[in-house]
Amino acid sequence: MMLSLASRRAPLASTAHQRAVLARLPLAREFPDAAGAAGCWPLRPQAITTLQINVGKLCNQTCRHCHVDAGPDRREVMSRETMTWCLRALDTGAIPTVDITGGAPELNPDFRWLVEEVRARGRHVMDRCNLTVLLTPSHADLPEFFAGHRVEVVASLPHYRALNTDAQRGEGVYEKSIAALKRLNDVGYGNGRSGLRLVLVTNPVGAFLPASQGSLEAEWKRELRRLHGIVFDALYCLTNMPISRYLEWLIDTGNLERYMERLVTSFNPATVSGLMCRTILSVGWDGRLYDCDFNQMLDIELDGAAHIRDFDRETLERRAISVGRHCFGCTAGAGSSCGGSIE
């Protein structure tokens, strides 16, 4: 099994080193200049509609593209105390959606408690699931738990065929993922009638941008139903971000400069107004706040409250959003966000 950058003590385990690698690249322009030309600089938030909580870097998989550098060898997990601060933020601000992510968020020992507490407050819960965790003995009942609490499952799957999936995630992951999807279907997810929403998320397996989300969704629905009888509600196509282990892969394969050039030249000004950092507040496993999940993984600090215990919605919604060269990944082509393509 591949080890995380942190366990290998690789240079890229340092977020400062990652930022330095990106800063050295000879790019045609910087993100503030591109956003300014689109009439969106400085970049400001809109109303916070989603509290995205990363409950830890512990995961049962070690994927080649992971921007979190998650894996079985990571031990950073959010405490219940920090989760309580997140709940207090919900109590003081009308944020309708909580997006729980990781790592494999389900491996946090207080994951179910957090879901129950958020649902008790009437908020919508999304779980970012890698699927294979649902086959572990201690989590085999999660499909029923999800259904009972009306959790939206946002499940990552690189491809509807085994070759590409296993290349990105490891041998045998595809077979387990299909088995997990069937279990979700069995309890009503993805059938379009139950209200149990099942979304699949795909990242390109390589150094290129995603194809059209609409056409890929139609293809995936057709092929997963034909091959396995699996149904789902929507497909999100995400651009791979030049961060952590995907950054390492780009360097090792000699693709980094070419890929970054592609992101810059594919800048789409129409995507800037819909960037996820304008409506999401990202909470790290230790409670620190960030403009988005990607800034979190690069340790790019938020302008304003530094920790969820200092949450003040009005102050946060007046902040300037911090950016870096990686932000071109969210504005290339049709754009990319935690909700898939922007355009």
PLY file of the C-alpha trace (Angstrom):
ply
format ascii 1.0
element vertex 343
property float x
property float y
property float z
element edge 342
property int vertex1
property int vertex2
end_header
0.00 0.00 0.00
1.19 3.51 -0.83
2.19 5.56 2.21
1.15 9.16 2.70
3.62 11.97 2.04
3.65 12.64 5.78
4.65 9.06 6.66
7.34 9.05 3.98
8.57 12.41 5.24
8.59 13.52 1.63
9.42 17.17 0.93
5.89 17.73 -0.37
4.49 16.82 3.06
5.35 20.45 3.84
2.61 22.80 2.62
5.21 25.58 2.45
7.22 23.42 0.03
4.11 22.78 -2.07
3.40 26.50 -2.29
7.04 27.17 -3.19
6.95 24.58 -6.00
3.87 26.23 -7.49
5.34 29.72 -7.03
8.44 28.85 -9.10
6.47 27.93 -12.21
6.70 30.41 -15.15
2.99 31.16 -15.56
1.59 33.71 -18.00
-0.40 35.51 -15.29
-1.42 35.36 -11.65
-4.88 34.53 -10.36
-5.66 38.03 -8.97
-4.96 39.47 -12.44
-7.25 36.93 -14.09
-10.03 37.50 -11.54
-9.58 41.26 -11.88
-9.97 41.07 -15.64
-13.23 39.22 -14.98
-14.38 42.10 -12.73
-14.18 40.00 -9.55
-11.22 41.37 -7.62
-10.88 41.50 -4.71
-12.75 38.22 -4.40
-15.45 38.53 -1.76
-17.80 35.96 -0.20
-21.53 35.86 -0.56
-23.77 34.45 2.18
-22.32 31.30 3.78
-24.61 28.46 2.73
-22.37 25.48 3.55
-20.21 24.65 6.54
-17.72 22.10 5.22
-16.18 20.15 8.09
-13.08 18.03 7.54
-13.25 15.58 10.44
-9.81 14.08 9.85
-7.16 12.71 7.52
-7.62 9.09 8.55
-8.75 6.97 5.60
-8.92 3.29 4.65
-7.50 4.11 1.20
-4.37 5.83 -0.09
-5.30 7.25 -3.48
-2.72 8.56 -5.93
-4.59 11.80 -6.57
-5.50 12.68 -2.96
-5.06 16.38 -2.23
-5.58 15.70 1.50
-2.69 13.20 1.73
-5.12 11.00 3.66
-4.56 7.35 4.47
-4.56 4.58 7.08
-1.28 5.98 8.42
-2.73 9.42 9.26
-4.00 9.96 12.79
-5.35 13.53 12.67
-9.03 13.38 13.64
-11.41 16.06 14.85
-12.33 15.90 18.52
-15.87 16.03 19.82
-14.99 19.35 21.47
-14.17 20.88 18.09
-17.34 19.38 16.63
-19.25 21.09 19.43
-17.81 24.44 18.34
-19.05 23.66 14.81
-22.52 23.00 16.19
-22.43 26.28 18.10
-21.61 28.05 14.86
-24.68 26.44 13.32
-26.75 27.61 16.27
-25.70 31.22 15.72
-25.82 31.31 11.92
-28.48 30.27 9.46
-26.26 27.92 7.46
-28.54 25.35 5.79
-26.01 22.67 4.76
-23.21 20.78 6.51
-20.76 18.99 4.22
-18.76 16.37 6.14
-15.50 15.30 4.55
-12.10 13.72 5.33
-10.16 11.38 4.80
-12.90 8.88 5.17
-15.12 10.96 7.48
-16.96 7.86 8.68
-13.78 6.67 10.44
-13.95 9.51 12.94
-15.31 7.89 16.15
-17.79 10.76 16.61
-19.01 10.82 13.01
-22.47 9.42 13.74
-22.90 11.69 16.74
-22.10 14.71 14.56
-24.60 13.64 11.90
-27.30 13.16 14.52
-26.62 16.55 16.12
-26.66 18.39 12.80
-29.86 16.69 11.69
-31.46 17.49 15.07
-30.90 21.14 14.14
-32.80 20.66 10.90
-29.79 21.10 8.63
-29.07 19.15 5.47
-26.10 16.76 5.77
-23.80 15.68 2.97
-21.27 12.89 3.49
-18.21 12.67 1.23
-17.85 8.90 1.03
-15.14 6.81 -0.65
-17.59 3.85 -0.84
-15.18 1.11 0.24
-15.49 2.18 3.88
-19.09 0.90 3.74
-17.77 -2.66 3.40
-15.68 -2.61 6.57
-17.34 -4.67 9.34
-17.73 -1.74 11.74
-19.42 0.40 9.11
-21.56 -2.14 7.26
-24.76 -0.61 8.66
-23.98 2.91 7.42
-26.32 2.75 4.39
-29.24 2.24 6.79
-27.90 4.97 9.10
-27.60 7.37 6.18
-31.11 6.59 5.00
-32.55 6.98 8.49
-31.06 10.46 8.79
-31.69 11.50 5.17
-27.99 12.06 4.54
-27.01 12.98 1.00
-24.20 10.64 -0.05
-21.56 12.17 -2.32
-19.50 9.17 -3.35
-16.19 9.27 -5.21
-15.64 6.87 -8.10
-12.92 7.60 -10.68
-14.62 5.70 -13.51
-17.48 3.33 -14.27
-14.94 0.72 -15.39
-12.40 -1.10 -13.24
-9.15 -0.26 -15.03
-9.19 3.50 -14.46
-10.61 3.23 -10.96
-8.04 0.75 -9.72
-5.23 2.72 -11.38
-6.11 5.74 -9.26
-7.25 4.07 -6.06
-5.63 0.65 -5.85
-6.34 -2.89 -7.00
-9.77 -4.20 -6.04
-11.23 -0.80 -5.16
-13.61 -0.82 -8.13
-15.19 -4.13 -7.16
-15.70 -2.94 -3.58
-17.09 0.39 -4.77
-19.67 -1.34 -6.95
-20.72 -3.54 -4.04
-21.13 -0.46 -1.85
-23.21 1.33 -4.48
-25.52 -1.68 -4.70
-25.99 -1.55 -0.93
-26.92 2.14 -1.17
-29.35 1.35 -3.97
-30.87 -1.42 -1.85
-31.92 1.06 0.86
-33.40 3.49 -1.68
-30.53 5.77 -2.69
-30.46 7.08 -6.24
-33.85 5.82 -7.42
-35.33 9.31 -7.88
-38.38 8.53 -5.71
-37.16 8.12 -2.14
-35.58 11.55 -1.76
-32.32 9.80 -0.78
-29.83 11.57 -2.99
-26.78 9.72 -4.31
-24.17 11.73 -6.19
-21.06 10.26 -7.80
-17.84 12.28 -8.08
-15.15 11.68 -10.67
-11.68 13.15 -11.18
-9.74 12.65 -14.43
-7.18 9.86 -14.31
-4.32 11.86 -15.80
-3.12 15.41 -16.47
-6.15 16.79 -18.28
-9.41 18.61 -17.57
-12.76 16.86 -17.10
-15.01 16.42 -20.11
-18.51 17.90 -20.21
-20.31 17.04 -16.97
-23.69 16.73 -18.66
-22.55 14.29 -21.32
-20.48 12.27 -18.84
-23.43 12.00 -16.48
-25.63 10.55 -19.23
-22.87 8.09 -20.19
-22.24 7.03 -16.59
-25.93 6.51 -15.85
-26.31 4.38 -18.94
-23.20 2.28 -18.36
-23.55 1.70 -14.61
-27.14 0.61 -15.11
-26.16 -1.66 -18.01
-23.10 -3.16 -16.34
-24.32 -3.44 -12.74
-27.94 -2.28 -12.46
-26.78 0.73 -10.42
-28.70 4.02 -10.38
-27.70 7.43 -9.03
-28.96 11.00 -9.14
-26.09 13.11 -10.47
-22.43 13.09 -11.47
-19.98 15.78 -10.34
-16.83 16.26 -12.42
-13.93 17.77 -10.47
-10.63 19.11 -11.76
-7.59 17.59 -10.07
-5.86 20.23 -7.98
-2.03 20.56 -8.04
-1.80 19.81 -4.34
-0.22 17.05 -2.23
-0.07 13.58 -3.82
-1.49 14.75 -7.17
1.21 17.42 -7.20
3.76 14.68 -6.54
2.37 12.66 -9.46
2.57 15.68 -11.77
6.21 16.23 -10.82
7.18 12.56 -11.10
5.60 12.23 -14.55
6.97 15.52 -15.88
3.49 16.97 -16.30
3.48 19.80 -13.75
4.40 22.81 -15.90
2.25 21.66 -18.83
-0.73 20.98 -16.57
-0.49 24.37 -14.85
-0.21 26.06 -18.25
-3.39 24.27 -19.28
-5.21 25.50 -16.17
-4.10 29.09 -16.77
-4.88 29.17 -20.49
-8.29 27.53 -19.82
-9.30 30.26 -17.34
-13.03 30.93 -17.76
-14.14 34.32 -16.39
-17.75 33.10 -16.22
-16.81 30.68 -13.43
-15.48 33.24 -10.94
-18.85 34.40 -9.66
-19.76 30.78 -8.83
-16.60 29.76 -7.01
-17.32 27.59 -3.97
-15.11 29.75 -1.72
-17.78 32.44 -1.98
-20.44 30.35 -0.24
-18.50 27.71 1.72
-16.64 28.02 5.01
-14.09 25.24 5.47
-13.24 23.87 8.94
-10.05 21.87 9.42
-9.81 18.82 11.69
-8.25 21.06 14.37
-10.96 23.72 14.06
-9.00 26.23 12.02
-10.97 28.08 9.35
-10.22 28.41 5.64
-11.85 29.82 2.54
-12.06 26.37 0.96
-10.86 22.80 1.29
-7.95 23.42 -1.08
-6.69 26.44 0.86
-6.96 24.26 3.95
-4.66 21.63 2.47
-2.11 24.31 1.55
-2.40 26.07 4.94
-3.46 29.35 3.32
-4.97 31.23 6.22
-8.38 32.84 6.17
-8.67 36.61 6.50
-10.60 36.99 9.75
-11.55 34.50 12.47
-8.83 31.86 12.76
-10.82 29.15 14.56
-14.40 27.89 14.55
-14.78 28.88 18.21
-14.40 32.51 17.03
-17.15 32.14 14.43
-18.88 35.41 13.60
-20.94 35.24 10.45
-21.06 38.97 9.73
-17.28 39.35 10.03
-16.61 36.29 7.89
-18.94 37.45 5.15
-17.01 40.74 4.91
-13.60 39.12 4.48
-11.40 39.09 1.39
-10.89 35.56 0.07
-7.28 34.35 0.00
-6.10 32.88 -3.31
-3.10 31.18 -4.85
-1.98 29.70 -8.14
-3.93 26.50 -7.44
-7.13 28.55 -7.79
-6.78 28.29 -11.57
-7.96 24.69 -11.08
-11.40 25.91 -10.04
-11.77 28.33 -12.97
-10.48 26.22 -15.87
-12.91 25.13 -18.54
-16.39 24.69 -17.10
-15.01 25.34 -13.62
-14.81 23.00 -10.66
-16.27 23.03 -7.19
-17.43 20.61 -4.51
-20.70 20.66 -6.44
-19.08 19.74 -9.74
-18.82 22.00 -12.78
-19.72 25.65 -12.24
-21.01 26.50 -15.72
0 1
1 2
2 3
3 4
4 5
5 6
6 7
7 8
8 9
9 10
10 11
11 12
12 13
13 14
14 15
15 16
16 17
17 18
18 19
19 20
20 21
21 22
22 23
23 24
24 25
25 26
26 27
27 28
28 29
29 30
30 31
31 32
32 33
33 34
34 35
35 36
36 37
37 38
38 39
39 40
40 41
41 42
42 43
43 44
44 45
45 46
46 47
47 48
48 49
49 50
50 51
51 52
52 53
53 54
54 55
55 56
56 57
57 58
58 59
59 60
60 61
61 62
62 63
63 64
64 65
65 66
66 67
67 68
68 69
69 70
70 71
71 72
72 73
73 74
74 75
75 76
76 77
77 78
78 79
79 80
80 81
81 82
82 83
83 84
84 85
85 86
86 87
87 88
88 89
89 90
90 91
91 92
92 93
93 94
94 95
95 96
96 97
97 98
98 99
99 100
100 101
101 102
102 103
103 104
104 105
105 106
106 107
107 108
108 109
109 110
110 111
111 112
112 113
113 114
114 115
115 116
116 117
117 118
118 119
119 120
120 121
121 122
122 123
123 124
124 125
125 126
126 127
127 128
128 129
129 130
130 131
131 132
132 133
133 134
134 135
135 136
136 137
137 138
138 139
139 140
140 141
141 142
142 143
143 144
144 145
145 146
146 147
147 148
148 149
149 150
150 151
151 152
152 153
153 154
154 155
155 156
156 157
157 158
158 159
159 160
160 161
161 162
162 163
163 164
164 165
165 166
166 167
167 168
168 169
169 170
170 171
171 172
172 173
173 174
174 175
175 176
176 177
177 178
178 179
179 180
180 181
181 182
182 183
183 184
184 185
185 186
186 187
187 188
188 189
189 190
190 191
191 192
192 193
193 194
194 195
195 196
196 197
197 198
198 199
199 200
200 201
201 202
202 203
203 204
204 205
205 206
206 207
207 208
208 209
209 210
210 211
211 212
212 213
213 214
214 215
215 216
216 217
217 218
218 219
219 220
220 221
221 222
222 223
223 224
224 225
225 226
226 227
227 228
228 229
229 230
230 231
231 232
232 233
233 234
234 235
235 236
236 237
237 238
238 239
239 240
240 241
241 242
242 243
243 244
244 245
245 246
246 247
247 248
248 249
249 250
250 251
251 252
252 253
253 254
254 255
255 256
256 257
257 258
258 259
259 260
260 261
261 262
262 263
263 264
264 265
265 266
266 267
267 268
268 269
269 270
270 271
271 272
272 273
273 274
274 275
275 276
276 277
277 278
278 279
279 280
280 281
281 282
282 283
283 284
284 285
285 286
286 287
287 288
288 289
289 290
290 291
291 292
292 293
293 294
294 295
295 296
296 297
297 298
298 299
299 300
300 301
301 302
302 303
303 304
304 305
305 306
306 307
307 308
308 309
309 310
310 311
311 312
312 313
313 314
314 315
315 316
316 317
317 318
318 319
319 320
320 321
321 322
322 323
323 324
324 325
325 326
326 327
327 328
328 329
329 330
330 331
331 332
332 333
333 334
334 335
335 336
336 337
337 338
338 339
339 340
340 341
341 342
